C-alpha cells in the first residue's frame, strides 16, 4: 500500500504531541513493530521540538509542516520550518551541542539512531527541512523488500 | 501530565503520569525544583511507571535535577521505567549514571 499525509501547524509546544501521534497513526498502517513506532515518535518529537525551539526561537506563530510518504517498505518523514535556519549543520548535529544547558543536545542523535537515514537542508534566515526514513525490518534486520 | 508527591523518611517520591516532552518539561522542572528546595535534605525518587513517552526535553529535566541534587550529595533515583522509555534513557547514557529500580515507587504514595 501507499499513503501520504501533510500536516501543518503553528509552532506551539502543544503541537509536538499532535505531530508524533499523527505520524504514529500513519506508521501503524504497515508492518512496523510497536517498538519501531515508539522510536519513530521520538525522532518526530525531536525534529518538531527543534523547529519550535531553534527555528522559531520560541515564537508561537511560525508554521511547521510535516509530510509523510508511506509504502510497504517504510516511511519517509519530512519536517520543515521557515525560521532562522542553521548556520553550521555539521556542528548542530554533533552530540551534546546545545546553546541551552537544560537541553542535552541529543535531538539529532536520537533522529539518527532511531531512523535509517537523515538529511538536513537549511538556509540561514529562510528555514530548515529535515528528512528521515524508517524502513520496515524483521527481527532487527532490514527485510528483503526494504533492501 | 499529572504529578503526585509524597515525603517518606529521607525521600521525596514523585509519581508522574503522562508524556515528558517540550510541552511538559517546563512545568515538571518547576514542580521538581520547588520540591527540591522545600525539602533541602531529601533525596528524590521519580516514578515513571505511567510515563509512556520521553524525548530529550524530558531527559534534560531529569539530568538537570540529578546535577542540582548532586551538588548537595543528594541522589535521584528512577523507578518503574517502561521499556520504551528505557530505550531512550539508555541511548542518552543516563542508565550509567542514574540508579533505576524496577518496582514502581508510587505504591508508597497510594498506601
gemmi code that builds the backbone of each chain (N, CA, C; Angstrom):
import gemmi

chains = {
    "A": [
        ("UNK", (0.836, -1.198, 0.000), (0.000, 0.000, 0.000), (0.873, 1.251, 0.000)),
        ("UNK", (0.306, 2.334, -0.461), (0.979, 3.627, -0.341), (0.005, 4.610, 0.301)),
        ("UNK", (0.557, 5.549, 1.026), (-0.288, 6.565, 1.654), (0.542, 7.827, 1.839)),
        ("UNK", (-0.118, 8.952, 1.867), (0.584, 10.220, 2.053), (-0.198, 11.095, 3.012)),
        ("UNK", (0.530, 11.928, 3.771), (-0.135, 12.860, 4.681), (0.670, 14.157, 4.740)),
        ("UNK", (-0.025, 15.269, 4.771), (0.599, 16.556, 5.081), (-0.114, 17.137, 6.288)),
        ("UNK", (0.680, 17.589, 7.260), (0.125, 18.163, 8.486), (0.855, 19.483, 8.730)),
        ("UNK", (0.090, 20.546, 8.942), (0.687, 21.877, 9.114), (0.120, 22.486, 10.384)),
        ("UNK", (0.976, 22.987, 11.226), (0.506, 23.547, 12.496), (1.451, 24.665, 12.929)),
        ("UNK", (0.997, 25.476, 13.886), (1.849, 26.569, 14.362), (2.819, 26.053, 15.429)),
        ("UNK", (3.838, 26.870, 15.672), (4.991, 26.430, 16.467), (4.731, 26.505, 17.974)),
        ("UNK", (3.732, 25.779, 18.410), (3.418, 25.690, 19.830), (3.881, 24.342, 20.378)),
        ("UNK", (4.383, 24.362, 21.619), (4.836, 23.110, 22.242), (3.702, 22.088, 22.313)),
        ("UNK", (2.468, 22.579, 22.428), (1.309, 21.668, 22.481), (1.233, 20.791, 21.232)),
        ("UNK", (1.801, 21.251, 20.116), (1.664, 20.516, 18.859), (2.725, 19.430, 18.657)),
        ("UNK", (3.704, 19.355, 19.561), (4.710, 18.288, 19.449), (4.025, 16.923, 19.607)),
        ("UNK", (3.141, 16.829, 20.601), (2.413, 15.575, 20.814), (1.484, 15.253, 19.662)),
        ("UNK", (0.824, 16.275, 19.143), (-0.056, 16.096, 17.981), (0.733, 15.505, 16.814)),
        ("UNK", (1.910, 16.059, 16.568), (2.725, 15.615, 15.429), (3.114, 14.149, 15.566)),
        ("UNK", (3.593, 13.750, 16.744), (4.082, 12.368, 16.855), (2.930, 11.358, 16.835)),
        ("UNK", (1.770, 11.758, 17.376), (0.621, 10.846, 17.354), (0.106, 10.677, 15.924)),
        ("UNK", (0.082, 11.775, 15.168), (-0.392, 11.699, 13.780), (0.545, 10.830, 12.939)),
        ("UNK", (1.850, 11.036, 13.099), (2.805, 10.232, 12.325), (2.728, 8.766, 12.758)),
        ("UNK", (2.559, 8.520, 14.059), (2.449, 7.136, 14.538), (1.227, 6.452, 13.928)),
        ("UNK", (0.135, 7.210, 13.770), (-1.079, 6.631, 13.182), (-0.841, 6.235, 11.728)),
        ("UNK", (-0.058, 7.023, 11.016), (0.291, 6.664, 9.631), (1.218, 5.438, 9.642)),
        ("UNK", (2.239, 5.467, 10.507), (3.222, 4.374, 10.551), (2.565, 3.040, 10.883)),
        ("UNK", (1.513, 3.083, 11.700), (0.880, 1.834, 12.142), (0.133, 1.123, 11.013)),
        ("UNK", (0.053, 1.767, 9.845), (-0.655, 1.147, 8.716), (0.188, 0.102, 7.996)),
        ("UNK", (1.494, 0.050, 8.278), (2.326, -1.013, 7.689), (2.987, -1.804, 8.815)),
        ("UNK", (3.880, -2.730, 8.459), (4.324, -3.751, 9.417), (5.417, -3.288, 10.371)),
        ("UNK", (5.278, -2.098, 10.920), (6.206, -1.682, 11.967), (5.804, -2.339, 13.290)),
        ("UNK", (6.800, -2.677, 14.111), (6.507, -3.176, 15.457), (6.164, -1.985, 16.359)),
        ("UNK", (5.631, -2.279, 17.541), (5.326, -1.204, 18.495), (6.598, -0.467, 18.893)),
        ("UNK", (7.699, -1.220, 19.008), (8.973, -0.562, 19.345), (9.426, 0.369, 18.222)),
        ("UNK", (9.255, -0.090, 16.972), (9.591, 0.780, 15.828), (8.820, 2.092, 15.926)),
        ("UNK", (7.532, 1.979, 16.210), (6.682, 3.171, 16.237), (7.063, 4.090, 17.403)),
        ("UNK", (7.407, 3.487, 18.537), (7.890, 4.303, 19.664), (9.125, 5.104, 19.256)),
        ("UNK", (10.015, 4.464, 18.520), (11.257, 5.138, 18.122), (10.992, 6.217, 17.075)),
        ("UNK", (10.073, 5.954, 16.156), (9.687, 6.976, 15.171), (9.107, 8.201, 15.892)),
        ("UNK", (8.304, 7.940, 16.928), (7.703, 9.049, 17.690), (8.771, 9.924, 18.341)),
        ("UNK", (9.824, 9.309, 18.850), (10.901, 10.105, 19.456), (11.568, 10.979, 18.382)),
        ("UNK", (11.855, 10.382, 17.228), (12.523, 11.143, 16.155), (11.663, 12.335, 15.718)),
        ("UNK", (10.360, 12.110, 15.574), (9.457, 13.201, 15.169), (9.405, 14.280, 16.248)),
        ("UNK", (9.325, 13.848, 17.490), (9.257, 14.787, 18.604), (10.502, 15.679, 18.626)),
        ("UNK", (11.664, 15.080, 18.376), (12.906, 15.856, 18.378), (12.935, 16.860, 17.231)),
        ("UNK", (12.522, 16.422, 16.049), (12.571, 17.319, 14.893), (11.609, 18.498, 15.066)),
        ("UNK", (10.410, 18.216, 15.551), (9.423, 19.290, 15.733), (9.858, 20.213, 16.880)),
        ("UNK", (10.404, 19.646, 17.940), (10.903, 20.480, 19.049), (12.016, 21.405, 18.560)),
        ("UNK", (12.911, 20.869, 17.719), (13.972, 21.717, 17.158), (13.396, 22.873, 16.354)),
        ("UNK", (12.364, 22.577, 15.553), (11.746, 23.636, 14.733), (11.190, 24.747, 15.623)),
        ("UNK", (10.550, 24.347, 16.725), (9.919, 25.329, 17.615), (10.972, 26.101, 18.421)),
        ("UNK", (11.922, 25.356, 19.010), (12.898, 25.996, 19.913), (13.946, 26.776, 19.130)),
        ("UNK", (14.510, 26.133, 18.118), (15.634, 26.754, 17.402), (15.157, 27.513, 16.159)),
        ("UNK", (14.287, 26.865, 15.366), (13.825, 27.511, 14.135), (13.100, 28.815, 14.428)),
        ("UNK", (12.125, 28.733, 15.328), (11.313, 29.918, 15.630), (11.687, 30.554, 16.970)),
        ("UNK", (12.682, 29.992, 17.653), (13.198, 30.550, 18.913), (12.072, 30.859, 19.909)),
        ("UNK", (11.103, 29.936, 19.956), (10.009, 30.068, 20.911), (8.833, 30.893, 20.407)),
        ("UNK", (8.983, 31.518, 19.235), (7.841, 32.282, 18.671), (6.677, 31.326, 18.427)),
        ("UNK", (5.439, 31.699, 18.819), (4.340, 30.730, 18.699), (3.582, 30.793, 17.366)),
        ("UNK", (4.018, 31.649, 16.432), (3.199, 31.871, 15.238), (3.881, 31.442, 13.939)),
        ("UNK", (4.936, 30.619, 14.062), (5.565, 30.118, 12.841), (4.894, 28.825, 12.395)),
        ("UNK", (4.992, 28.524, 11.113), (4.390, 27.279, 10.618), (5.415, 26.144, 10.611)),
        ("UNK", (4.951, 24.984, 10.985), (5.744, 23.751, 10.869), (4.926, 22.799, 10.002)),
        ("UNK", (5.587, 22.194, 9.027), (4.854, 21.278, 8.140), (5.528, 19.907, 8.130)),
        ("UNK", (4.699, 18.903, 8.288), (5.179, 17.514, 8.240), (4.574, 16.832, 7.026)),
        ("UNK", (5.420, 16.125, 6.287), (4.903, 15.290, 5.201), (5.337, 13.855, 5.455)),
        ("UNK", (4.403, 12.948, 5.274), (4.695, 11.518, 5.402), (4.417, 10.831, 4.074)),
        ("UNK", (5.347, 10.008, 3.649), (5.146, 9.164, 2.466), (5.368, 7.717, 2.899)),
        ("UNK", (4.308, 6.940, 2.788), (4.336, 5.565, 3.290), (4.206, 4.593, 2.131)),
        ("UNK", (5.068, 3.573, 2.108), (4.817, 2.438, 1.217), (5.156, 1.178, 2.001)),
        ("UNK", (5.077, 0.021, 1.378), (5.205, -1.200, 2.180), (6.614, -1.402, 2.699)),
        ("UNK", (7.589, -0.670, 2.162), (8.971, -0.844, 2.635), (9.322, 0.091, 3.787)),
        ("UNK", (8.528, 1.141, 3.987), (8.874, 2.048, 5.075), (8.178, 3.395, 4.987)),
        ("UNK", (8.645, 4.310, 5.805), (8.016, 5.622, 5.960), (9.076, 6.714, 5.824)),
        ("UNK", (8.807, 7.684, 4.956), (9.666, 8.863, 4.847), (8.932, 10.046, 5.457)),
        ("UNK", (9.613, 10.763, 6.332), (9.001, 11.888, 7.047), (9.852, 13.124, 6.789)),
        ("UNK", (9.216, 14.214, 6.361), (9.965, 15.466, 6.294), (9.315, 16.481, 7.220)),
        ("UNK", (10.143, 17.221, 7.915), (9.675, 18.246, 8.858), (10.325, 19.559, 8.446)),
        ("UNK", (9.509, 20.546, 8.129), (10.033, 21.800, 7.595), (9.566, 22.988, 8.427)),
        ("UNK", (10.473, 23.936, 8.641), (10.064, 25.208, 9.241), (10.637, 26.346, 8.406)),
        ("UNK", (10.100, 27.528, 8.619), (10.552, 28.710, 7.879), (11.110, 29.733, 8.878)),
        ("UNK", (11.930, 29.200, 9.784), (12.503, 30.018, 10.851), (13.887, 30.538, 10.505)),
        ("UNK", (14.732, 30.639, 11.522), (16.025, 31.321, 11.345), (17.054, 30.467, 10.615)),
        ("UNK", (16.817, 29.163, 10.518), (17.777, 28.292, 9.845), (18.958, 27.940, 10.731)),
        ("UNK", (19.821, 27.069, 10.199), (21.002, 26.612, 10.946), (22.238, 27.082, 10.191)),
        ("UNK", (23.134, 27.786, 10.886), (24.331, 28.301, 10.218), (25.327, 27.182, 9.913)),
        ("UNK", (25.523, 26.287, 10.897), (26.517, 25.222, 10.725), (25.853, 23.884, 11.048)),
        ("UNK", (25.385, 23.210, 10.009), (24.620, 21.975, 10.221), (25.498, 20.895, 10.866)),
        ("UNK", (26.746, 20.777, 10.425), (27.623, 19.738, 10.993), (27.817, 19.942, 12.492)),
        ("UNK", (27.975, 21.202, 12.900), (28.147, 21.495, 14.327), (26.857, 21.171, 15.083)),
        ("UNK", (25.719, 21.556, 14.515), (24.430, 21.320, 15.184), (24.156, 19.830, 15.358)),
        ("UNK", (24.701, 18.999, 14.459), (24.436, 17.560, 14.537), (25.358, 16.843, 15.507)),
        ("UNK", (26.349, 17.539, 16.033), (27.263, 16.869, 16.965), (26.576, 16.593, 18.297)),
        ("UNK", (26.839, 15.408, 18.905), (26.245, 15.095, 20.209), (26.636, 16.145, 21.240)),
        ("UNK", (25.682, 16.462, 22.095), (25.890, 17.380, 23.228), (26.004, 18.836, 22.794)),
        ("UNK", (25.814, 19.123, 21.470), (25.819, 20.523, 21.061), (24.464, 21.139, 21.401)),
        ("UNK", (24.468, 22.124, 22.269), (23.233, 22.837, 22.599), (23.594, 24.188, 23.185)),
        ("UNK", (22.778, 25.171, 22.876), (23.017, 26.507, 23.436), (22.322, 26.656, 24.787)),
        ("UNK", (21.524, 25.651, 25.182), (20.751, 25.724, 26.422), (21.248, 24.633, 27.364)),
        ("UNK", (21.767, 24.995, 28.561), (22.301, 23.975, 29.469), (21.254, 22.978, 29.954)),
        ("UNK", (19.972, 23.340, 29.889), (18.918, 22.409, 30.316), (18.586, 21.399, 29.220)),
        ("UNK", (19.097, 21.633, 28.013), (18.843, 20.678, 26.937), (20.112, 19.866, 26.718)),
        ("UNK", (19.941, 18.666, 26.237), (21.076, 17.750, 26.216), (21.803, 17.719, 24.885)),
        ("UNK", (21.278, 18.384, 23.872), (21.937, 18.332, 22.576), (21.861, 16.967, 21.931)),
        ("UNK", (20.795, 16.231, 22.252), (20.665, 14.859, 21.745), (19.612, 14.721, 20.650)),
        ("UNK", (19.015, 15.822, 20.236), (17.935, 15.740, 19.254), (18.349, 15.016, 17.988)),
        ("UNK", (19.448, 15.460, 17.382), (19.897, 14.820, 16.140), (20.424, 13.400, 16.405)),
        ("UNK", (20.998, 13.179, 17.589), (21.478, 11.829, 17.934), (20.312, 10.844, 17.922)),
        ("UNK", (19.198, 11.248, 18.538), (18.022, 10.368, 18.552), (17.475, 10.172, 17.143)),
        ("UNK", (17.412, 11.248, 16.365), (16.891, 11.112, 14.995), (17.757, 10.153, 14.195)),
        ("UNK", (19.076, 10.288, 14.321), (19.977, 9.429, 13.557), (19.933, 7.984, 14.057)),
        ("UNK", (19.801, 7.808, 15.372), (19.830, 6.460, 15.938), (18.546, 5.689, 15.654)),
        ("UNK", (17.425, 6.390, 15.655), (16.141, 5.707, 15.535), (15.633, 5.615, 14.095)),
        ("UNK", (16.311, 6.290, 13.170), (15.860, 6.238, 11.786), (16.963, 5.621, 10.933)),
        ("UNK", (16.618, 5.281, 9.695), (17.590, 4.643, 8.808), (18.149, 5.606, 7.773)),
        ("UNK", (18.056, 6.859, 8.034), (18.600, 7.847, 7.109), (18.082, 9.216, 7.501)),
        ("UNK", (18.970, 10.205, 7.472), (18.576, 11.549, 7.904), (19.318, 12.554, 7.034)),
        ("UNK", (18.587, 13.510, 6.478), (19.261, 14.594, 5.776), (18.708, 15.921, 6.279)),
        ("UNK", (19.571, 16.911, 6.315), (19.179, 18.232, 6.828), (19.569, 19.271, 5.791)),
        ("UNK", (18.602, 20.073, 5.388), (18.887, 21.206, 4.497), (18.461, 22.457, 5.235)),
        ("UNK", (19.304, 23.473, 5.226), (18.943, 24.692, 5.934), (19.591, 25.890, 5.281)),
        ("UNK", (18.846, 26.975, 5.231), (19.371, 28.243, 4.735), (19.156, 29.290, 5.813)),
        ("UNK", (20.243, 29.881, 6.339), (20.070, 30.897, 7.380), (19.091, 31.988, 6.946)),
        ("UNK", (18.145, 32.273, 7.809), (17.155, 33.303, 7.526), (15.948, 32.803, 6.754)),
        ("UNK", (16.025, 31.562, 6.254), (14.894, 31.052, 5.454), (14.229, 29.819, 6.037)),
        ("UNK", (14.987, 28.977, 6.734), (14.355, 27.823, 7.354), (15.137, 26.542, 7.209)),
        ("UNK", (14.534, 25.474, 7.698), (15.203, 24.171, 7.780), (14.235, 23.067, 7.369)),
        ("UNK", (14.778, 22.091, 6.666), (13.991, 20.915, 6.301), (14.783, 19.664, 6.673)),
        ("UNK", (14.167, 18.839, 7.510), (14.775, 17.573, 7.933), (13.998, 16.443, 7.273)),
        ("UNK", (14.694, 15.552, 6.605), (14.005, 14.383, 6.020), (14.617, 13.121, 6.607)),
        ("UNK", (13.766, 12.219, 7.050), (14.277, 10.974, 7.625), (13.398, 9.808, 7.174)),
        ("UNK", (14.040, 8.637, 7.110), (13.309, 7.462, 6.623), (13.499, 6.305, 7.587)),
        ("UNK", (12.415, 5.611, 7.840), (12.475, 4.390, 8.652), (11.988, 3.239, 7.788)),
        ("UNK", (12.821, 2.201, 7.712), (12.471, 1.039, 6.906), (11.844, -0.034, 7.773)),
        ("UNK", (10.966, -0.805, 7.191), (10.402, -1.959, 7.888), (11.503, -2.996, 8.039)),
        ("UNK", (11.681, -3.505, 9.246), (12.711, -4.506, 9.493), (12.079, -5.766, 10.066)),
        ("UNK", (12.800, -6.865, 9.922), (12.347, -8.118, 10.509), (13.401, -8.546, 11.520)),
        ("UNK", (13.019, -8.663, 12.779), (13.944, -9.050, 13.856), (15.213, -8.205, 13.836)),
        ("UNK", (15.033, -6.928, 13.628), (16.168, -6.022, 13.695), (16.977, -5.934, 12.406)),
        ("UNK", (16.697, -6.792, 11.428), (17.423, -6.735, 10.162), (16.533, -6.123, 9.096)),
        ("UNK", (17.137, -5.513, 8.101), (16.337, -4.975, 7.007), (15.645, -6.124, 6.272)),
        ("UNK", (14.375, -5.948, 6.005), (13.652, -7.010, 5.298), (14.124, -7.073, 3.848)),
        ("UNK", (13.847, -8.194, 3.218), (14.265, -8.365, 1.833), (13.637, -7.293, 0.943)),
        ("UNK", (12.385, -6.958, 1.260), (11.704, -5.920, 0.472), (12.428, -4.582, 0.593)),
        ("UNK", (12.824, -4.272, 1.845), (13.435, -2.970, 2.086), (14.795, -2.862, 1.409)),
        ("UNK", (15.513, -4.008, 1.352), (16.832, -3.979, 0.723), (16.696, -3.883, -0.783)),
    ],
    "B": [
        ("UNK", (-0.270, 15.923, 31.761), (0.635, 15.373, 32.766), (0.120, 15.708, 34.158)),
        ("UNK", (0.121, 14.731, 35.033), (-0.175, 14.996, 36.437), (1.016, 14.530, 37.276)),
        ("UNK", (1.216, 15.215, 38.401), (2.357, 14.918, 39.268), (1.842, 14.781, 40.698)),
        ("UNK", (2.127, 13.636, 41.329), (1.788, 13.423, 42.736), (3.086, 13.267, 43.509)),
        ("UNK", (3.102, 13.780, 44.740), (4.315, 13.556, 45.523), (3.983, 13.192, 46.956)),
        ("UNK", (4.958, 12.548, 47.586), (4.814, 12.146, 48.976), (6.206, 12.160, 49.595)),
        ("UNK", (6.300, 12.602, 50.839), (7.603, 12.619, 51.514), (7.634, 11.468, 52.503)),
        ("UNK", (8.627, 10.591, 52.327), (8.731, 9.400, 53.186), (10.145, 9.285, 53.712)),
        ("UNK", (10.325, 9.572, 54.997), (11.657, 9.483, 55.594), (12.606, 10.460, 54.926)),
        ("UNK", (13.648, 9.911, 54.318), (14.661, 10.774, 53.703), (14.395, 11.005, 52.219)),
        ("UNK", (13.196, 10.584, 51.723), (12.976, 10.620, 50.275), (11.706, 11.380, 49.895)),
        ("UNK", (11.790, 12.098, 48.784), (10.584, 12.648, 48.149), (10.265, 11.697, 46.998)),
        ("UNK", (9.068, 11.100, 47.025), (8.657, 10.224, 45.926), (7.695, 11.007, 45.039)),
        ("UNK", (8.040, 11.130, 43.763), (7.212, 11.881, 42.816), (6.739, 10.927, 41.727)),
        ("UNK", (5.422, 10.796, 41.603), (4.846, 9.930, 40.568), (4.321, 10.805, 39.434)),
        ("UNK", (4.791, 10.520, 38.228), (4.425, 11.331, 37.056), (3.529, 10.487, 36.144)),
        ("UNK", (2.448, 11.092, 35.691), (1.564, 10.448, 34.710), (1.548, 11.299, 33.443)),
        ("UNK", (1.881, 10.713, 32.307), (1.800, 11.460, 31.059), (3.118, 11.461, 30.309)),
        ("UNK", (3.128, 12.158, 29.167), (4.310, 12.214, 28.309), (5.259, 13.307, 28.794)),
        ("UNK", (6.550, 13.061, 28.662), (7.552, 14.074, 29.013), (8.188, 14.592, 27.724)),
        ("UNK", (7.743, 15.790, 27.325), (8.258, 16.382, 26.087), (8.368, 17.893, 26.251)),
        ("UNK", (8.459, 18.612, 25.148), (8.651, 20.066, 25.207), (7.505, 20.761, 25.939)),
        ("UNK", (6.293, 20.237, 25.789), (5.131, 20.862, 26.433), (5.186, 20.713, 27.960)),
        ("UNK", (5.603, 19.551, 28.428), (5.520, 19.271, 29.866), (6.839, 19.496, 30.605)),
        ("UNK", (7.944, 19.703, 29.863), (9.254, 19.830, 30.515), (9.284, 21.017, 31.487)),
        ("UNK", (8.748, 22.157, 31.072), (8.803, 23.348, 31.919), (8.043, 23.177, 33.227)),
        ("UNK", (6.768, 22.778, 33.175), (6.023, 22.564, 34.415), (6.654, 21.500, 35.313)),
        ("UNK", (7.185, 20.427, 34.709), (7.829, 19.389, 35.520), (9.069, 19.946, 36.220)),
        ("UNK", (9.886, 20.686, 35.469), (11.102, 21.268, 36.052), (10.735, 22.179, 37.233)),
        ("UNK", (9.724, 23.028, 37.044), (9.333, 23.963, 38.106), (8.850, 23.212, 39.346)),
        ("UNK", (8.030, 22.175, 39.133), (7.497, 21.407, 40.266), (8.618, 20.702, 41.028)),
        ("UNK", (9.530, 20.062, 40.286), (10.614, 19.335, 40.951), (11.539, 20.294, 41.686)),
        ("UNK", (11.830, 21.442, 41.086), (12.711, 22.408, 41.762), (12.065, 22.935, 43.042)),
        ("UNK", (10.751, 23.133, 42.998), (10.044, 23.579, 44.207), (10.178, 22.532, 45.318)),
        ("UNK", (9.991, 21.259, 44.960), (10.100, 20.190, 45.966), (11.536, 20.051, 46.477)),
        ("UNK", (12.498, 20.160, 45.570), (13.909, 20.040, 45.960), (14.282, 21.156, 46.939)),
        ("UNK", (13.750, 22.352, 46.689), (14.052, 23.490, 47.577), (13.276, 23.395, 48.893)),
        ("UNK", (12.054, 22.875, 48.816), (11.219, 22.804, 50.030), (11.753, 21.782, 51.023)),
        ("UNK", (12.315, 20.693, 50.508), (12.843, 19.632, 51.375), (14.349, 19.504, 51.115)),
        ("UNK", (15.146, 20.401, 51.664), (16.557, 20.510, 51.242), (17.454, 19.364, 51.696)),
        ("UNK", (16.949, 18.437, 52.517), (17.806, 17.330, 52.948), (17.314, 15.978, 52.417)),
        ("UNK", (16.372, 16.010, 51.480), (15.783, 14.742, 50.994), (16.331, 14.349, 49.617)),
        ("UNK", (16.376, 13.042, 49.426), (16.682, 12.502, 48.104), (15.391, 12.462, 47.277)),
        ("UNK", (15.526, 12.247, 45.968), (14.359, 12.290, 45.076), (14.208, 10.966, 44.329)),
        ("UNK", (13.004, 10.425, 44.359), (12.677, 9.255, 43.527), (11.615, 9.681, 42.529)),
        ("UNK", (11.881, 9.482, 41.240), (10.889, 9.771, 40.203), (10.294, 8.451, 39.727)),
        ("UNK", (8.995, 8.290, 39.938), (8.309, 7.078, 39.468), (7.779, 7.352, 38.067)),
        ("UNK", (8.294, 6.598, 37.083), (7.919, 6.803, 35.679), (7.006, 5.681, 35.165)),
        ("UNK", (6.356, 4.954, 36.091), (5.550, 3.797, 35.678), (4.392, 4.190, 34.749)),
        ("UNK", (3.939, 5.437, 34.838), (2.849, 5.895, 33.960), (3.343, 6.913, 32.944)),
        ("UNK", (4.620, 6.865, 32.635), (5.190, 7.710, 31.574), (5.451, 6.812, 30.367)),
        ("UNK", (4.712, 7.029, 29.301), (4.839, 6.182, 28.119), (5.734, 6.765, 27.056)),
        ("UNK", (6.119, 8.024, 27.234), (6.938, 8.680, 26.203), (7.874, 9.687, 26.840)),
        ("UNK", (9.123, 9.682, 26.388), (10.078, 10.714, 26.814), (10.989, 11.041, 25.641)),
        ("UNK", (11.319, 12.321, 25.497), (12.308, 12.712, 24.486), (13.383, 13.539, 25.170)),
        ("UNK", (14.237, 14.205, 24.396), (15.377, 14.881, 25.015), (14.950, 16.055, 25.891)),
        ("UNK", (13.771, 16.635, 25.643), (13.283, 17.704, 26.526), (13.029, 17.151, 27.937)),
        ("UNK", (12.402, 15.981, 28.016), (12.153, 15.352, 29.317), (13.436, 14.874, 29.969)),
        ("UNK", (14.339, 14.311, 29.155), (15.620, 13.853, 29.696), (16.405, 15.007, 30.291)),
        ("UNK", (16.325, 16.179, 29.635), (17.049, 17.349, 30.125), (16.595, 17.744, 31.525)),
        ("UNK", (15.280, 17.630, 31.773), (14.759, 17.954, 33.108), (15.315, 16.970, 34.137)),
        ("UNK", (15.305, 15.677, 33.806), (15.799, 14.668, 34.755), (17.284, 14.871, 35.036)),
        ("UNK", (18.069, 15.055, 33.962), (19.512, 15.220, 34.157), (19.828, 16.518, 34.905)),
        ("UNK", (19.085, 17.561, 34.618), (19.289, 18.829, 35.313), (19.022, 18.718, 36.805)),
        ("UNK", (17.972, 17.959, 37.187), (17.660, 17.761, 38.618), (18.707, 16.862, 39.271)),
        ("UNK", (19.182, 15.858, 38.522), (20.246, 14.974, 39.028), (21.484, 15.808, 39.388)),
        ("UNK", (21.831, 16.735, 38.512), (23.010, 17.577, 38.760), (22.772, 18.509, 39.941)),
        ("UNK", (21.583, 19.088, 40.031), (21.273, 20.001, 41.148), (21.382, 19.272, 42.475)),
        ("UNK", (20.775, 18.094, 42.544), (20.801, 17.323, 43.788), (22.220, 16.892, 44.142)),
        ("UNK", (22.987, 16.533, 43.120), (24.345, 16.062, 43.351), (25.248, 17.116, 43.965)),
        ("UNK", (24.917, 18.381, 43.731), (25.740, 19.457, 44.319), (25.703, 19.423, 45.847)),
        ("UNK", (24.631, 18.824, 46.417), (24.499, 18.728, 47.876), (24.528, 17.276, 48.358)),
        ("UNK", (25.182, 16.422, 47.584), (25.296, 14.998, 47.931), (23.926, 14.337, 48.079)),
        ("UNK", (22.949, 14.810, 47.322), (21.634, 14.164, 47.322), (21.519, 13.341, 46.034)),
        ("UNK", (20.634, 12.357, 46.053), (20.551, 11.451, 44.906), (19.206, 11.559, 44.203)),
        ("UNK", (19.208, 11.144, 42.937), (17.969, 11.000, 42.168), (17.895, 9.553, 41.693)),
        ("UNK", (16.754, 8.913, 41.922), (16.551, 7.521, 41.513), (15.302, 7.464, 40.641)),
        ("UNK", (15.328, 6.637, 39.606), (14.150, 6.423, 38.758), (13.543, 5.067, 39.093)),
        ("UNK", (12.212, 4.977, 39.011), (11.584, 3.677, 39.276), (10.490, 3.403, 38.247)),
        ("UNK", (10.208, 2.100, 38.057), (9.091, 1.679, 37.203), (9.208, 2.098, 35.756)),
        ("UNK", (10.428, 2.120, 35.212), (10.644, 2.642, 33.854), (10.117, 1.653, 32.805)),
        ("UNK", (9.278, 2.129, 31.898), (8.746, 1.278, 30.825), (9.832, 1.029, 29.771)),
        ("UNK", (9.708, -0.074, 29.016), (10.735, -0.388, 28.009), (10.956, 0.729, 26.986)),
        ("UNK", (9.872, 1.383, 26.531), (10.037, 2.431, 25.517), (10.831, 3.608, 26.076)),
        ("UNK", (10.629, 3.906, 27.340), (11.364, 4.996, 27.990), (12.800, 4.557, 28.280)),
        ("UNK", (12.956, 3.299, 28.661), (14.289, 2.772, 28.971), (15.203, 2.852, 27.746)),
        ("UNK", (14.655, 2.580, 26.567), (15.457, 2.657, 25.338), (16.062, 4.050, 25.161)),
        ("UNK", (15.254, 5.066, 25.416), (15.717, 6.451, 25.250), (16.739, 6.810, 26.337)),
        ("UNK", (16.467, 6.389, 27.568), (17.400, 6.647, 28.671), (18.748, 5.994, 28.391)),
        ("UNK", (18.694, 4.772, 27.868), (19.907, 4.015, 27.588), (20.730, 4.708, 26.507)),
        ("UNK", (20.063, 5.106, 25.430), (20.757, 5.758, 24.321), (21.422, 7.060, 24.772)),
        ("UNK", (20.792, 7.736, 25.729), (21.340, 9.006, 26.224), (22.448, 8.788, 27.259)),
        ("UNK", (22.684, 7.535, 27.664), (23.725, 7.255, 28.652), (23.292, 7.488, 30.083)),
        ("UNK", (21.996, 7.745, 30.284), (21.517, 8.075, 31.632), (21.537, 6.844, 32.548)),
        ("UNK", (21.349, 5.655, 31.971), (21.304, 4.452, 32.806), (22.652, 4.173, 33.465)),
        ("UNK", (23.722, 4.745, 32.912), (25.035, 4.501, 33.516), (25.340, 5.468, 34.661)),
        ("UNK", (24.517, 6.507, 34.815), (24.803, 7.461, 35.905), (23.673, 7.555, 36.928)),
        ("UNK", (22.453, 7.233, 36.533), (21.325, 7.342, 37.456), (20.807, 5.948, 37.790)),
        ("UNK", (20.580, 5.687, 39.067), (20.091, 4.379, 39.508), (18.627, 4.204, 39.110)),
        ("UNK", (18.312, 3.020, 38.584), (16.925, 2.686, 38.226), (16.506, 1.476, 39.039)),
        ("UNK", (15.382, 1.588, 39.756), (14.841, 0.434, 40.470), (13.593, -0.045, 39.742)),
        ("UNK", (13.337, -1.337, 39.810), (12.285, -1.924, 38.985), (10.881, -1.571, 39.457)),
        ("UNK", (10.633, -1.793, 40.755), (9.236, -1.680, 41.203), (8.809, -0.228, 41.287)),
        ("UNK", (7.590, 0.071, 40.845), (7.112, 1.447, 40.900), (7.089, 1.956, 42.335)),
        ("UNK", (7.655, 3.122, 42.568), (7.683, 3.698, 43.919), (6.332, 4.290, 44.294)),
        ("UNK", (5.441, 4.447, 43.293), (4.168, 5.126, 43.569), (3.261, 4.328, 44.494)),
        ("UNK", (3.502, 3.032, 44.637), (2.703, 2.241, 45.579), (2.763, 2.872, 46.964)),
        ("UNK", (3.923, 3.443, 47.256), (4.095, 4.040, 48.578), (3.258, 5.303, 48.728)),
        ("UNK", (2.993, 5.971, 47.618), (2.149, 7.171, 47.685), (0.700, 6.777, 47.923)),
        ("UNK", (0.284, 5.694, 47.255), (-1.120, 5.309, 47.310), (-1.486, 4.575, 48.591)),
        ("UNK", (-0.447, 4.132, 49.341), (-0.738, 3.314, 50.508), (-1.429, 4.130, 51.592)),
    ],
}
model = gemmi.Model(1)
for chain_id, residues in chains.items():
    chain = gemmi.Chain(chain_id)
    for i, (resn, *xyz) in enumerate(residues, 1):
        res = gemmi.Residue()
        res.name, res.seqid = resn, gemmi.SeqId(i, " ")
        for name, pos in zip(("N", "CA", "C"), xyz):
            atom = gemmi.Atom()
            atom.name, atom.element = name, gemmi.Element(name[0])
            atom.pos, atom.b_iso = gemmi.Position(*pos), 0.0
            res.add_atom(atom)
        chain.add_residue(res)
    model.add_chain(chain)
structure = gemmi.Structure()
structure.add_model(model)
structure.setup_entities()
